[in-house]
């Protein structure tokens, strides 16, 4: 969970997710959007590519 929070740059529970938590939000977002919508934009491209392998 902590790593997912760091990669996404988001907290586990946030009003942005509605009735979901971070894990459910990531799953739903991956079904609808590209990986770039999940990974924190402040991460460098090297880290984005590495984390994208694990999230897809």
PQR file of N, CA, C, O and H, with PARSE charges and radii, in Angstrom:
ATOM      1  N   UNK A   1       0.809  -1.182   0.000 -0.4000 1.5000
ATOM      2  CA  UNK A   1       0.000   0.000   0.000 -0.0000 2.0000
ATOM      3  C   UNK A   1       0.860   1.256   0.000  0.5500 1.7000
ATOM      4  O   UNK A   1       0.574   2.217  -0.714 -0.5500 1.4000
ATOM      5  N   UNK A   2       1.902   1.239   0.797 -0.4000 1.5000
ATOM      6  CA  UNK A   2       2.749   2.426   0.884 -0.0000 2.0000
ATOM      7  C   UNK A   2       3.409   2.707  -0.460  0.5500 1.7000
ATOM      8  O   UNK A   2       3.486   3.859  -0.887 -0.5500 1.4000
ATOM      9  H   UNK A   2       2.134   0.458   1.377  0.4000 1.0000
ATOM     10  N   UNK A   3       3.877   1.675  -1.118 -0.4000 1.5000
ATOM     11  CA  UNK A   3       4.521   1.868  -2.420 -0.0000 2.0000
ATOM     12  C   UNK A   3       3.509   2.389  -3.434  0.5500 1.7000
ATOM     13  O   UNK A   3       3.835   3.262  -4.238 -0.5500 1.4000
ATOM     14  H   UNK A   3       3.814   0.739  -0.771  0.4000 1.0000
ATOM     15  N   UNK A   4       2.307   1.873  -3.407 -0.4000 1.5000
ATOM     16  CA  UNK A   4       1.269   2.361  -4.317 -0.0000 2.0000
ATOM     17  C   UNK A   4       0.966   3.833  -4.048  0.5500 1.7000
ATOM     18  O   UNK A   4       0.761   4.609  -4.981 -0.5500 1.4000
ATOM     19  H   UNK A   4       2.042   1.163  -2.755  0.4000 1.0000
ATOM     20  N   UNK A   5       0.938   4.212  -2.780 -0.4000 1.5000
ATOM     21  CA  UNK A   5       0.730   5.623  -2.441 -0.0000 2.0000
ATOM     22  C   UNK A   5       1.857   6.490  -2.998  0.5500 1.7000
ATOM     23  O   UNK A   5       1.608   7.576  -3.520 -0.5500 1.4000
ATOM     24  H   UNK A   5       1.104   3.582  -2.022  0.4000 1.0000
ATOM     25  N   UNK A   6       3.082   6.013  -2.886 -0.4000 1.5000
ATOM     26  CA  UNK A   6       4.226   6.766  -3.390 -0.0000 2.0000
ATOM     27  C   UNK A   6       4.218   6.874  -4.905  0.5500 1.7000
ATOM     28  O   UNK A   6       4.471   7.944  -5.459 -0.5500 1.4000
ATOM     29  H   UNK A   6       3.283   5.130  -2.461  0.4000 1.0000
ATOM     30  N   UNK A   7       3.929   5.774  -5.569 -0.4000 1.5000
ATOM     31  CA  UNK A   7       3.924   5.759  -7.037 -0.0000 2.0000
ATOM     32  C   UNK A   7       2.811   6.652  -7.586  0.5500 1.7000
ATOM     33  O   UNK A   7       3.011   7.395  -8.547 -0.5500 1.4000
ATOM     34  H   UNK A   7       3.723   4.905  -5.118  0.4000 1.0000
ATOM     35  N   UNK A   8       1.647   6.568  -6.965 -0.4000 1.5000
ATOM     36  CA  UNK A   8       0.510   7.356  -7.444 -0.0000 2.0000
ATOM     37  C   UNK A   8       0.564   8.797  -6.939  0.5500 1.7000
ATOM     38  O   UNK A   8      -0.063   9.687  -7.515 -0.5500 1.4000
ATOM     39  H   UNK A   8       1.484   5.965  -6.185  0.4000 1.0000
ATOM     40  N   UNK A   9       1.315   9.020  -5.863 -0.4000 1.5000
ATOM     41  CA  UNK A   9       1.348  10.354  -5.282 -0.0000 2.0000
ATOM     42  C   UNK A   9       0.024  10.717  -4.638  0.5500 1.7000
ATOM     43  O   UNK A   9      -0.361  11.886  -4.593 -0.5500 1.4000
ATOM     44  H   UNK A   9       1.824   8.298  -5.395  0.4000 1.0000
ATOM     45  N   UNK A  10      -0.672   9.698  -4.138 -0.4000 1.5000
ATOM     46  CA  UNK A  10      -1.995   9.899  -3.537 -0.0000 2.0000
ATOM     47  C   UNK A  10      -2.078   9.139  -2.224  0.5500 1.7000
ATOM     48  O   UNK A  10      -1.284   8.233  -1.971 -0.5500 1.4000
ATOM     49  H   UNK A  10      -0.359   8.749  -4.174  0.4000 1.0000
ATOM     50  N   UNK A  11      -3.042   9.511  -1.390 -0.4000 1.5000
ATOM     51  CA  UNK A  11      -3.258   8.845  -0.112 -0.0000 2.0000
ATOM     52  C   UNK A  11      -4.182   7.643  -0.297  0.5500 1.7000
ATOM     53  O   UNK A  11      -4.910   7.551  -1.286 -0.5500 1.4000
ATOM     54  H   UNK A  11      -3.687  10.247  -1.596  0.4000 1.0000
ATOM     55  N   UNK A  12      -4.143   6.731   0.661 -0.4000 1.5000
ATOM     56  CA  UNK A  12      -4.955   5.519   0.589 -0.0000 2.0000
ATOM     57  C   UNK A  12      -6.443   5.842   0.521  0.5500 1.7000
ATOM     58  O   UNK A  12      -7.179   5.232  -0.255 -0.5500 1.4000
ATOM     59  H   UNK A  12      -3.553   6.805   1.464  0.4000 1.0000
ATOM     60  N   UNK A  13      -6.880   6.787   1.320 -0.4000 1.5000
ATOM     61  CA  UNK A  13      -8.287   7.186   1.324 -0.0000 2.0000
ATOM     62  C   UNK A  13      -8.339   8.684   1.046  0.5500 1.7000
ATOM     63  O   UNK A  13      -7.655   9.479   1.691 -0.5500 1.4000
ATOM     64  H   UNK A  13      -6.282   7.282   1.950  0.4000 1.0000
ATOM     65  N   UNK A  14      -9.167   9.047   0.073 -0.4000 1.5000
ATOM     66  CA  UNK A  14      -9.266  10.450  -0.326 -0.0000 2.0000
ATOM     67  C   UNK A  14     -10.663  10.680  -0.893  0.5500 1.7000
ATOM     68  O   UNK A  14     -11.201   9.802  -1.567 -0.5500 1.4000
ATOM     69  H   UNK A  14      -9.723   8.402  -0.450  0.4000 1.0000
ATOM     70  N   UNK A  15     -11.258  11.833  -0.635 -0.4000 1.5000
ATOM     71  CA  UNK A  15     -12.601  12.113  -1.174 -0.0000 2.0000
ATOM     72  C   UNK A  15     -12.660  12.037  -2.706  0.5500 1.7000
ATOM     73  O   UNK A  15     -13.727  11.818  -3.279 -0.5500 1.4000
ATOM     74  H   UNK A  15     -10.822  12.547  -0.087  0.4000 1.0000
ATOM     75  N   UNK A  16     -11.518  12.217  -3.359 -0.4000 1.5000
ATOM     76  CA  UNK A  16     -11.454  12.143  -4.829 -0.0000 2.0000
ATOM     77  C   UNK A  16     -11.941  10.794  -5.359  0.5500 1.7000
ATOM     78  O   UNK A  16     -12.478  10.719  -6.464 -0.5500 1.4000
ATOM     79  H   UNK A  16     -10.651  12.395  -2.894  0.4000 1.0000
ATOM     80  N   UNK A  17     -11.755   9.728  -4.573 -0.4000 1.5000
ATOM     81  CA  UNK A  17     -12.115   8.370  -5.017 -0.0000 2.0000
ATOM     82  C   UNK A  17     -13.579   8.036  -4.811  0.5500 1.7000
ATOM     83  O   UNK A  17     -14.032   6.983  -5.256 -0.5500 1.4000
ATOM     84  H   UNK A  17     -11.319   9.789  -3.675  0.4000 1.0000
ATOM     85  N   UNK A  18     -14.325   8.897  -4.152 -0.4000 1.5000
ATOM     86  CA  UNK A  18     -15.716   8.582  -3.853 -0.0000 2.0000
ATOM     87  C   UNK A  18     -15.781   7.520  -2.777  0.5500 1.7000
ATOM     88  O   UNK A  18     -15.186   7.679  -1.711 -0.5500 1.4000
ATOM     89  H   UNK A  18     -13.957   9.753  -3.790  0.4000 1.0000
ATOM     90  N   UNK A  19     -16.499   6.434  -3.042 -0.4000 1.5000
ATOM     91  CA  UNK A  19     -16.627   5.365  -2.049 -0.0000 2.0000
ATOM     92  C   UNK A  19     -15.541   4.306  -2.198  0.5500 1.7000
ATOM     93  O   UNK A  19     -15.640   3.237  -1.595 -0.5500 1.4000
ATOM     94  H   UNK A  19     -16.983   6.306  -3.908  0.4000 1.0000
ATOM     95  N   UNK A  20     -14.514   4.581  -2.984 -0.4000 1.5000
ATOM     96  CA  UNK A  20     -13.422   3.634  -3.219 -0.0000 2.0000
ATOM     97  C   UNK A  20     -12.208   4.016  -2.381  0.5500 1.7000
ATOM     98  O   UNK A  20     -12.123   5.124  -1.851 -0.5500 1.4000
ATOM     99  H   UNK A  20     -14.434   5.449  -3.474  0.4000 1.0000
ATOM    100  N   UNK A  21     -11.268   3.075  -2.272 -0.4000 1.5000
ATOM    101  CA  UNK A  21      -9.966   3.390  -1.708 -0.0000 2.0000
ATOM    102  C   UNK A  21      -8.962   3.446  -2.859  0.5500 1.7000
ATOM    103  O   UNK A  21      -9.351   3.289  -4.016 -0.5500 1.4000
ATOM    104  H   UNK A  21     -11.337   2.175  -2.702  0.4000 1.0000
ATOM    105  N   UNK A  22      -7.697   3.664  -2.569 -0.4000 1.5000
ATOM    106  CA  UNK A  22      -6.689   3.830  -3.612 -0.0000 2.0000
ATOM    107  C   UNK A  22      -6.585   2.602  -4.516  0.5500 1.7000
ATOM    108  O   UNK A  22      -6.456   2.740  -5.732 -0.5500 1.4000
ATOM    109  H   UNK A  22      -7.381   3.792  -1.629  0.4000 1.0000
ATOM    110  N   UNK A  23      -6.639   1.428  -3.944 -0.4000 1.5000
ATOM    111  CA  UNK A  23      -6.513   0.199  -4.739 -0.0000 2.0000
ATOM    112  C   UNK A  23      -7.665   0.077  -5.731  0.5500 1.7000
ATOM    113  O   UNK A  23      -7.443  -0.224  -6.904 -0.5500 1.4000
ATOM    114  H   UNK A  23      -6.744   1.317  -2.956  0.4000 1.0000
ATOM    115  N   UNK A  24      -8.872   0.305  -5.277 -0.4000 1.5000
ATOM    116  CA  UNK A  24     -10.032   0.224  -6.167 -0.0000 2.0000
ATOM    117  C   UNK A  24     -10.002   1.328  -7.213  0.5500 1.7000
ATOM    118  O   UNK A  24     -10.382   1.114  -8.364 -0.5500 1.4000
ATOM    119  H   UNK A  24      -9.052   0.550  -4.324  0.4000 1.0000
ATOM    120  N   UNK A  25      -9.547   2.514  -6.805 -0.4000 1.5000
ATOM    121  CA  UNK A  25      -9.431   3.624  -7.750 -0.0000 2.0000
ATOM    122  C   UNK A  25      -8.433   3.288  -8.841  0.5500 1.7000
ATOM    123  O   UNK A  25      -8.705   3.531 -10.017 -0.5500 1.4000
ATOM    124  H   UNK A  25      -9.238   2.688  -5.870  0.4000 1.0000
ATOM    125  N   UNK A  26      -7.265   2.727  -8.475 -0.4000 1.5000
ATOM    126  CA  UNK A  26      -6.255   2.356  -9.471 -0.0000 2.0000
ATOM    127  C   UNK A  26      -6.814   1.308 -10.420  0.5500 1.7000
ATOM    128  O   UNK A  26      -6.642   1.421 -11.633 -0.5500 1.4000
ATOM    129  H   UNK A  26      -7.044   2.530  -7.520  0.4000 1.0000
ATOM    130  N   UNK A  27      -7.481   0.290  -9.886 -0.4000 1.5000
ATOM    131  CA  UNK A  27      -8.060  -0.752 -10.737 -0.0000 2.0000
ATOM    132  C   UNK A  27      -9.075  -0.182 -11.713  0.5500 1.7000
ATOM    133  O   UNK A  27      -9.050  -0.511 -12.899 -0.5500 1.4000
ATOM    134  H   UNK A  27      -7.621   0.198  -8.900  0.4000 1.0000
ATOM    135  N   UNK A  28      -9.964   0.666 -11.225 -0.4000 1.5000
ATOM    136  CA  UNK A  28     -10.983   1.262 -12.091 -0.0000 2.0000
ATOM    137  C   UNK A  28     -10.348   2.186 -13.122  0.5500 1.7000
ATOM    138  O   UNK A  28     -10.764   2.203 -14.280 -0.5500 1.4000
ATOM    139  H   UNK A  28      -9.984   0.933 -10.261  0.4000 1.0000
ATOM    140  N   UNK A  29      -9.356   2.944 -12.715 -0.4000 1.5000
ATOM    141  CA  UNK A  29      -8.700   3.880 -13.623 -0.0000 2.0000
ATOM    142  C   UNK A  29      -7.921   3.148 -14.697  0.5500 1.7000
ATOM    143  O   UNK A  29      -7.904   3.583 -15.848 -0.5500 1.4000
ATOM    144  H   UNK A  29      -9.018   2.930 -11.774  0.4000 1.0000
ATOM    145  N   UNK A  30      -7.273   2.039 -14.344 -0.4000 1.5000
ATOM    146  CA  UNK A  30      -6.538   1.256 -15.343 -0.0000 2.0000
ATOM    147  C   UNK A  30      -7.467   0.690 -16.401  0.5500 1.7000
ATOM    148  O   UNK A  30      -7.063   0.519 -17.551 -0.5500 1.4000
ATOM    149  H   UNK A  30      -7.287   1.685 -13.409  0.4000 1.0000
ATOM    150  N   UNK A  31      -8.697   0.399 -16.031 -0.4000 1.5000
ATOM    151  CA  UNK A  31      -9.664  -0.120 -16.998 -0.0000 2.0000
ATOM    152  C   UNK A  31     -10.134   0.958 -17.969  0.5500 1.7000
ATOM    153  O   UNK A  31     -10.553   0.650 -19.085 -0.5500 1.4000
ATOM    154  H   UNK A  31      -9.025   0.538 -15.097  0.4000 1.0000
ATOM    155  N   UNK A  32     -10.068   2.223 -17.548 -0.4000 1.5000
ATOM    156  CA  UNK A  32     -10.610   3.314 -18.355 -0.0000 2.0000
ATOM    157  C   UNK A  32      -9.552   4.227 -18.963  0.5500 1.7000
ATOM    158  O   UNK A  32      -9.783   4.823 -20.016 -0.5500 1.4000
ATOM    159  H   UNK A  32      -9.728   2.474 -16.642  0.4000 1.0000
ATOM    160  N   UNK A  33      -8.406   4.344 -18.321 -0.4000 1.5000
ATOM    161  CA  UNK A  33      -7.396   5.330 -18.713 -0.0000 2.0000
ATOM    162  C   UNK A  33      -6.036   4.665 -18.919  0.5500 1.7000
ATOM    163  O   UNK A  33      -5.855   3.477 -18.653 -0.5500 1.4000
ATOM    164  H   UNK A  33      -8.219   3.860 -17.466  0.4000 1.0000
ATOM    165  N   UNK A  34      -5.100   5.458 -19.393 -0.4000 1.5000
ATOM    166  CA  UNK A  34      -3.722   5.010 -19.539 -0.0000 2.0000
ATOM    167  C   UNK A  34      -3.014   5.043 -18.184  0.5500 1.7000
ATOM    168  O   UNK A  34      -3.488   5.679 -17.243 -0.5500 1.4000
ATOM    169  H   UNK A  34      -5.247   6.423 -19.608  0.4000 1.0000
ATOM    170  N   UNK A  35      -1.900   4.367 -18.097 -0.4000 1.5000
ATOM    171  CA  UNK A  35      -1.111   4.280 -16.873 -0.0000 2.0000
ATOM    172  C   UNK A  35      -0.660   5.654 -16.389  0.5500 1.7000
ATOM    173  O   UNK A  35      -0.462   5.851 -15.190 -0.5500 1.4000
ATOM    174  H   UNK A  35      -1.515   3.850 -18.862  0.4000 1.0000
ATOM    175  N   UNK A  36      -0.493   6.609 -17.307 -0.4000 1.5000
ATOM    176  CA  UNK A  36      -0.035   7.948 -16.936 -0.0000 2.0000
ATOM    177  C   UNK A  36      -1.018   8.670 -16.018  0.5500 1.7000
ATOM    178  O   UNK A  36      -0.624   9.607 -15.324 -0.5500 1.4000
ATOM    179  H   UNK A  36      -0.654   6.449 -18.281  0.4000 1.0000
ATOM    180  N   UNK A  37      -2.270   8.265 -15.997 -0.4000 1.5000
ATOM    181  CA  UNK A  37      -3.256   8.885 -15.121 -0.0000 2.0000
ATOM    182  C   UNK A  37      -3.104   8.415 -13.679  0.5500 1.7000
ATOM    183  O   UNK A  37      -3.688   8.997 -12.765 -0.5500 1.4000
ATOM    184  H   UNK A  37      -2.590   7.504 -16.561  0.4000 1.0000
ATOM    185  N   UNK A  38      -2.321   7.368 -13.481 -0.4000 1.5000
ATOM    186  CA  UNK A  38      -2.145   6.793 -12.148 -0.0000 2.0000
ATOM    187  C   UNK A  38      -0.805   7.187 -11.542  0.5500 1.7000
ATOM    188  O   UNK A  38      -0.729   7.498 -10.353 -0.5500 1.4000
ATOM    189  H   UNK A  38      -1.846   6.896 -14.223  0.4000 1.0000
ATOM    190  N   UNK A  39       0.230   7.176 -12.330 -0.4000 1.5000
ATOM    191  CA  UNK A  39       1.573   7.434 -11.811 -0.0000 2.0000
ATOM    192  C   UNK A  39       1.767   8.928 -11.582  0.5500 1.7000
ATOM    193  O   UNK A  39       1.385   9.754 -12.412 -0.5500 1.4000
ATOM    194  H   UNK A  39       0.169   6.922 -13.295  0.4000 1.0000
ATOM    195  N   UNK A  40       2.361   9.257 -10.454 -0.4000 1.5000
ATOM    196  CA  UNK A  40       2.619  10.644 -10.068 -0.0000 2.0000
ATOM    197  C   UNK A  40       3.408  11.362 -11.156  0.5500 1.7000
ATOM    198  O   UNK A  40       4.473  10.887 -11.550 -0.5500 1.4000
ATOM    199  H   UNK A  40       2.671   8.586  -9.780  0.4000 1.0000
ATOM    200  N   UNK A  41       2.918  12.486 -11.645 -0.4000 1.5000
ATOM    201  CA  UNK A  41       3.629  13.213 -12.708 -0.0000 2.0000
ATOM    202  C   UNK A  41       4.972  13.775 -12.262  0.5500 1.7000
ATOM    203  O   UNK A  41       5.787  14.163 -13.099 -0.5500 1.4000
ATOM    204  H   UNK A  41       2.053  12.872 -11.325  0.4000 1.0000
ATOM    205  N   UNK A  42       5.212  13.824 -10.957 -0.4000 1.5000
ATOM    206  CA  UNK A  42       6.493  14.324 -10.457 -0.0000 2.0000
ATOM    207  C   UNK A  42       7.619  13.296 -10.558  0.5500 1.7000
ATOM    208  O   UNK A  42       8.787  13.640 -10.380 -0.5500 1.4000
ATOM    209  H   UNK A  42       4.550  13.509 -10.277  0.4000 1.0000
ATOM    210  N   UNK A  43       7.278  12.044 -10.839 -0.4000 1.5000
ATOM    211  CA  UNK A  43       8.305  11.016 -11.010 -0.0000 2.0000
ATOM    212  C   UNK A  43       8.967  11.181 -12.373  0.5500 1.7000
ATOM    213  O   UNK A  43       8.318  11.575 -13.342 -0.5500 1.4000
ATOM    214  H   UNK A  43       6.329  11.764 -10.984  0.4000 1.0000
ATOM    215  N   UNK A  44      10.234  10.885 -12.441 -0.4000 1.5000
ATOM    216  CA  UNK A  44      10.947  10.948 -13.710 -0.0000 2.0000
ATOM    217  C   UNK A  44      10.511   9.841 -14.654  0.5500 1.7000
ATOM    218  O   UNK A  44       9.893   8.868 -14.223 -0.5500 1.4000
ATOM    219  H   UNK A  44      10.761  10.565 -11.654  0.4000 1.0000
ATOM    220  N   UNK A  45      10.822   9.976 -15.924 -0.4000 1.5000
ATOM    221  CA  UNK A  45      10.393   9.004 -16.927 -0.0000 2.0000
ATOM    222  C   UNK A  45      10.971   7.621 -16.664  0.5500 1.7000
ATOM    223  O   UNK A  45      10.317   6.621 -16.959 -0.5500 1.4000
ATOM    224  H   UNK A  45      11.324  10.767 -16.274  0.4000 1.0000
ATOM    225  N   UNK A  46      12.177   7.539 -16.117 -0.4000 1.5000
ATOM    226  CA  UNK A  46      12.782   6.240 -15.796 -0.0000 2.0000
ATOM    227  C   UNK A  46      11.899   5.488 -14.805  0.5500 1.7000
ATOM    228  O   UNK A  46      11.602   4.309 -15.001 -0.5500 1.4000
ATOM    229  H   UNK A  46      12.709   8.351 -15.877  0.4000 1.0000
ATOM    230  N   UNK A  47      11.482   6.167 -13.745 -0.4000 1.5000
ATOM    231  CA  UNK A  47      10.658   5.522 -12.723 -0.0000 2.0000
ATOM    232  C   UNK A  47       9.267   5.204 -13.257  0.5500 1.7000
ATOM    233  O   UNK A  47       8.694   4.170 -12.916 -0.5500 1.4000
ATOM    234  H   UNK A  47      11.723   7.124 -13.586  0.4000 1.0000
ATOM    235  N   UNK A  48       8.726   6.078 -14.084 -0.4000 1.5000
ATOM    236  CA  UNK A  48       7.409   5.818 -14.667 -0.0000 2.0000
ATOM    237  C   UNK A  48       7.425   4.519 -15.466  0.5500 1.7000
ATOM    238  O   UNK A  48       6.509   3.706 -15.348 -0.5500 1.4000
ATOM    239  H   UNK A  48       9.192   6.918 -14.360  0.4000 1.0000
ATOM    240  N   UNK A  49       8.452   4.323 -16.270 -0.4000 1.5000
ATOM    241  CA  UNK A  49       8.543   3.108 -17.090 -0.0000 2.0000
ATOM    242  C   UNK A  49       8.664   1.866 -16.215  0.5500 1.7000
ATOM    243  O   UNK A  49       8.041   0.842 -16.493 -0.5500 1.4000
ATOM    244  H   UNK A  49       9.197   4.983 -16.366  0.4000 1.0000
ATOM    245  N   UNK A  50       9.466   1.958 -15.161 -0.4000 1.5000
ATOM    246  CA  UNK A  50       9.651   0.796 -14.277 -0.0000 2.0000
ATOM    247  C   UNK A  50       8.361   0.450 -13.536  0.5500 1.7000
ATOM    248  O   UNK A  50       8.002  -0.724 -13.445 -0.5500 1.4000
ATOM    249  H   UNK A  50       9.973   2.790 -14.935  0.4000 1.0000
ATOM    250  N   UNK A  51       7.662   1.447 -13.008 -0.4000 1.5000
ATOM    251  CA  UNK A  51       6.432   1.179 -12.278 -0.0000 2.0000
ATOM    252  C   UNK A  51       5.309   0.744 -13.209  0.5500 1.7000
ATOM    253  O   UNK A  51       4.449  -0.042 -12.812 -0.5500 1.4000
ATOM    254  H   UNK A  51       7.954   2.401 -13.081  0.4000 1.0000
ATOM    255  N   UNK A  52       5.306   1.234 -14.421 -0.4000 1.5000
ATOM    256  CA  UNK A  52       4.270   0.850 -15.378 -0.0000 2.0000
ATOM    257  C   UNK A  52       4.301  -0.654 -15.628  0.5500 1.7000
ATOM    258  O   UNK A  52       3.253  -1.262 -15.848 -0.5500 1.4000
ATOM    259  H   UNK A  52       6.005   1.873 -14.743  0.4000 1.0000
ATOM    260  N   UNK A  53       5.466  -1.250 -15.598 -0.4000 1.5000
ATOM    261  CA  UNK A  53       5.563  -2.708 -15.797 -0.0000 2.0000
ATOM    262  C   UNK A  53       4.828  -3.466 -14.704  0.5500 1.7000
ATOM    263  O   UNK A  53       4.252  -4.521 -14.970 -0.5500 1.4000
ATOM    264  H   UNK A  53       6.316  -0.755 -15.419  0.4000 1.0000
ATOM    265  N   UNK A  54       4.836  -2.955 -13.485 -0.4000 1.5000
ATOM    266  CA  UNK A  54       4.215  -3.646 -12.367 -0.0000 2.0000
ATOM    267  C   UNK A  54       2.720  -3.376 -12.265  0.5500 1.7000
ATOM    268  O   UNK A  54       1.982  -4.194 -11.716 -0.5500 1.4000
ATOM    269  H   UNK A  54       5.304  -2.098 -13.268  0.4000 1.0000
ATOM    270  N   UNK A  55       2.272  -2.264 -12.774 -0.4000 1.5000
ATOM    271  CA  UNK A  55       0.857  -1.912 -12.655 -0.0000 2.0000
ATOM    272  C   UNK A  55       0.007  -2.437 -13.797  0.5500 1.7000
ATOM    273  O   UNK A  55      -1.219  -2.450 -13.697 -0.5500 1.4000
ATOM    274  H   UNK A  55       2.872  -1.599 -13.220  0.4000 1.0000
ATOM    275  N   UNK A  56       0.635  -2.870 -14.880 -0.4000 1.5000
ATOM    276  CA  UNK A  56      -0.164  -3.360 -15.997 -0.0000 2.0000
ATOM    277  C   UNK A  56      -0.135  -4.860 -16.074  0.5500 1.7000
ATOM    278  O   UNK A  56      -0.759  -5.444 -16.960 -0.5500 1.4000
ATOM    279  H   UNK A  56       1.632  -2.860 -14.961  0.4000 1.0000
TER
END
